[in-house]
Amino acid sequence: MKINTVSIVGCGWFGLPLAKHLVKLGYQVSGSKRESEAANKLQSDGIRGFSLDLDNHEFNGHCFEVDKLSQIDVELTSEFQSQLQGSLHTDALVINIPPSIRKLPHAYLNRLKFLKSLMAKHVYQQVIFISTTGVYPATGEPMTESDAAAHSPSSEILLQAESLFSQDYPTCVLRFSGLIGPARHPGRFLAGKKDLPGTDAPVNLVHLDDCIGAVSCLLSSELLSPVYNLCAAGHPSRADFYTRAAQHLSLEVPIFGEELQVAKIIDGSKITKELGFNYRHNSPLDMLNKC
């Protein structure tokens, strides 16, 4: 079946340009912001905005009591069904919620569980869950989609989050490598820092343009694998890349020490081989001119 309507949960640095791009492609797009005022402003870009605060369990101004979340299906069949239709209940859903696991380890899963309760029993043609290549351990070997492992507390949470939706919906997980692009120039990441580890360790990066292109590719494809990595084919060393990136902004270059770092190399070729997706930016060094 053809996908006509798409909802994007999280219209921020990635979600908003994605939404604008999908509008240009002819999709009917809805998108969420935490505040109702910001959600209303999405209309000027042709996006049907709705407010969604996953921390405070609020949807379009209505607050759900935490102890009543188990009864939410009953509520959705009446008062809120019309609001959900076309905003969150669409042909396809893109879930783009930054983990922020270091600050509040358990908050991420709680946010996603509330979102899932709002999704309820709606029949989606496709759910795209934006995840991260943080699920892969550093072994020195190329990491493909089947190599994910709970190698740390944060990776365990990330894998739990991925499985939360794949259990009940036709879900494709898209694991982003390090994100760079407009307003996220890597020259600022390490500028001026001293005695950094991993001088020869490879970087794993992907440009915003390719994140948008990959989601667009998934929405137009019928047969999807459960998981795809997204990472540029080029992997310059940390020292080379971040030195060049700082110089690109005329900032103080980072200084790397002698501490070694086990390499992590993300293989992002599966989406190309299976779906014919073509990366626009395969060289992280060339990406600097597009940030």
Secondary structure, 3 states (H helix, E strand, C coil): CCCCEEEEECCCCCHHHHHHHHHHCCCEEEEEECCHHHHHHHHHHCCEEEEEECCCCEECCEECCHHHHHHHHHHHCCCCHHHHECCCECCEEEECCCCCCCCCCCHHHHHHHHHHHHHCCCCCCEEEEEEEHHHCCCCCCEECHHHCCCCCHHHHHHHHHHHHHHCCCCEEEEEECEEEECCECHHHCCCCCCCECCCCCECCEEEHHHHHHHHHHHHCCCCCCCEEEECCCCCCEHHHHHHHHHHHCCCCCCCECCCCCCCCEECCCHHHHHHCCCCCCCCHHHHHHHC
